[in-house]
């Protein structure tokens, strides 16, 4: 059995600035999307057989040509994404083969430098029987819950809180069922599975799997890439 990877990369990334969609912004001379695909491909234990990438409408052919050299023997499919992230994942999921795939990864292109071992931990957990798996890191800041007026309601115990990363891994039929239901308000695919009553397993994530969101994040990304190239 093999793994399929879905990469929703149709967002504009307004907080990052610039004229290009976020996934096409470059770090070290290559786009975040290329780094993300190359990183997933490096996780050989994941047995990646298929990449489905959702991109801004009108860029499908260009992105296919861009990514083709990096997917190796895996099948590459590029589709126009939707207005929301969940729309893009659903559209990409429709192109994931039904047969021969026992794990589907959903990975943000903006988390381009996730270590190989995190990817492989997620896939192993799915193949070991967990229907939904997310990589996480501890929350180090104090978190406050506030009301609509901005007043503090309470302070959750941060020892029970984690920050969730990608790739998130799923049993394929579960992910299809999750996206067949109501997706409003969902900020990740694991949340959709939680709504079905499915228990989501966590595995250790990595500080390197941070999400490029703001301009200063590009500086950190350049630093990580430089460190990896010299190691």
C-alpha positions in Angstrom: 0.0 0.0 0.0 1.1 3.6 -0.6 0.5 7.2 0.6 -1.0 10.1 -1.3 -0.2 13.7 -0.4 -2.6 16.6 -0.8 -1.1 20.1 -0.8 -3.6 22.9 -0.7 -1.7 25.8 -2.2 -4.4 28.1 -3.6 -4.3 30.8 -0.9 -3.0 34.3 -1.5 -1.2 34.6 1.8 -2.1 38.3 2.3 -0.3 38.5 5.6 3.0 37.5 3.9 2.7 40.3 1.4 4.2 40.4 -2.0 2.5 40.1 -5.4 2.7 36.3 -5.7 0.5 33.7 -3.9 2.3 32.5 -0.8 3.2 29.0 -2.1 5.2 30.6 -4.9 7.3 32.8 -2.7 10.9 31.8 -2.8 13.4 30.7 -0.2 16.9 30.0 -1.3 15.9 30.5 -4.9 13.1 28.0 -4.9 9.4 28.3 -4.1 7.9 27.2 -0.8 5.8 24.7 -2.9 8.9 23.1 -4.4 10.5 22.8 -0.9 7.3 21.2 0.4 7.1 18.6 -2.3 10.8 17.8 -2.1 10.5 17.4 1.7 7.6 15.0 1.4 9.4 13.0 -1.3 12.4 12.6 1.0 10.3 10.7 3.5 11.0 7.3 1.7 9.3 5.3 4.4 6.0 7.0 3.5 5.9 5.3 0.1 4.4 8.3 -1.6 2.8 7.3 -4.8 0.7 10.3 -5.6 0.8 14.1 -5.2 -2.3 16.2 -5.7 -1.7 19.9 -5.5 -4.5 22.6 -5.4 -3.3 25.9 -6.9 -4.8 29.2 -8.0 -7.0 28.8 -11.1 -5.0 29.4 -14.3 -1.7 28.2 -12.9 -2.3 24.5 -13.2 -0.1 23.8 -16.2 2.8 26.0 -15.0 2.8 24.3 -11.6 2.7 20.9 -13.1 5.8 21.7 -15.1 7.5 23.2 -12.0 6.9 20.2 -9.8 7.3 17.4 -12.2 11.1 17.1 -11.7 10.6 16.7 -7.9 8.0 13.9 -7.6 10.1 11.1 -8.9 8.0 8.1 -9.9 4.9 9.4 -8.1 1.9 10.5 -10.0 1.4 14.3 -10.0 -2.0 15.9 -10.4 -2.6 19.6 -10.2 -6.1 21.0 -9.8 -7.6 24.5 -9.4 -8.3 25.1 -5.7 -11.4 26.6 -4.1 -12.2 29.8 -2.2 -11.4 28.2 1.2 -8.8 25.7 2.3 -11.4 23.0 2.9 -12.7 23.5 -0.7 -9.2 23.0 -2.1 -8.7 19.8 0.0 -12.0 18.4 -1.1 -11.3 19.1 -4.8 -7.8 17.5 -4.5 -9.3 14.5 -2.6 -11.5 13.7 -5.6 -8.3 13.0 -7.6 -6.7 10.7 -5.0 -6.9 7.1 -6.3 -9.4 4.9 -4.5 -7.3 1.7 -4.8 -3.8 1.1 -3.4 -3.7 4.1 -1.0 -3.8 3.4 2.7 -2.9 6.8 4.0 -3.6 10.4 2.8 -1.5 13.2 4.0 -2.7 16.8 3.9 0.2 19.2 4.1 0.5 23.0 4.0 2.9 24.3 1.4 3.7 27.0 3.9 5.2 24.4 6.3 7.9 23.7 3.7 10.7 22.5 6.0 9.0 19.8 8.1 11.6 17.1 9.0 11.4 13.7 7.3 11.0 12.0 10.6 7.8 13.9 11.4 6.3 12.9 8.1 7.2 9.2 8.7 5.9 9.3 12.2 2.5 10.4 10.9 2.3 7.7 8.2 3.5 5.0 10.6 0.7 6.0 13.1 -2.0 5.8 10.4 -0.7 2.4 9.2 -0.6 1.2 12.8 -4.4 1.7 13.1 -5.0 5.4 14.0 -7.6 6.8 11.6 -6.5 10.4 12.0 -3.0 11.7 13.1 -1.6 15.1 13.7 1.9 16.3 14.6 2.1 18.6 17.5 4.5 20.7 19.6 3.9 22.0 23.2 2.5 25.5 23.7 5.1 27.7 25.4 3.1 30.9 25.7 0.4 31.6 28.3 -2.9 31.4 26.5 -5.9 33.5 27.5 -9.5 32.9 26.4 -11.4 36.2 25.8 -15.0 37.3 25.2 -16.2 39.3 22.2 -15.3 42.5 24.0 -11.7 41.5 24.5 -12.0 40.8 28.2 -10.2 37.7 29.6 -12.5 34.9 30.5 -10.0 32.4 31.8 -6.5 31.0 31.4 -6.4 27.4 30.2 -3.7 25.1 31.6 -1.1 25.1 28.9 0.2 21.7 29.9 -2.9 20.3 28.2 -2.5 22.4 25.1 -0.5 21.8 21.9 0.0 23.6 18.6 -0.9 21.5 15.6 1.2 21.2 12.5 1.1 19.3 9.2 1.3 16.9 7.4 -1.9 15.5 9.0 -2.5 11.8 8.1 -5.8 10.0 7.6 -7.4 6.8 6.6 -8.6 7.7 3.1 -12.3 6.8 3.6 -12.5 8.7 6.8 -11.1 11.8 5.1 -13.7 11.4 2.4 -16.5 11.1 4.9 -15.2 14.1 6.8 -15.3 16.3 3.7 -18.7 15.1 2.7 -20.2 16.7 5.8 -20.4 20.3 7.0 -17.0 22.0 6.8 -18.0 25.5 8.0 -15.6 26.8 10.6 -13.1 24.0 10.3 -9.5 25.2 10.4 -7.9 21.8 9.7 -8.9 18.4 8.5 -8.5 16.8 11.9 -11.3 19.1 13.2 -13.6 17.6 10.6 -12.8 14.1 11.8 -13.4 15.2 15.4 -16.9 16.2 14.3 -17.6 12.6 13.3 -16.6 11.5 16.7 -13.2 10.1 15.7 -10.4 10.3 18.2 -7.4 12.0 16.7 -3.9 10.7 17.7 -1.0 13.0 18.1 2.7 12.4 17.3 5.7 14.6 18.0 6.1 17.5 15.6 9.1 19.9 15.2 9.9 23.5 15.6 11.2 23.4 12.0 7.6 22.7 10.8 6.5 26.2 11.5 4.1 27.9 9.1 5.5 30.7 6.9 2.8 33.4 7.5 4.6 36.8 7.9 7.6 38.4 6.2 9.9 37.7 9.2 9.1 33.9 8.8 11.0 34.0 5.5 14.1 35.0 7.4 13.8 32.0 9.6 13.1 29.7 6.6 16.3 31.0 4.9 18.2 30.2 8.1 16.9 26.7 8.3 17.6 26.0 4.7 21.1 27.4 5.0 21.8 25.2 8.0 20.5 22.1 6.2 22.6 22.8 3.2 25.8 23.1 5.2 25.1 20.0 7.5 
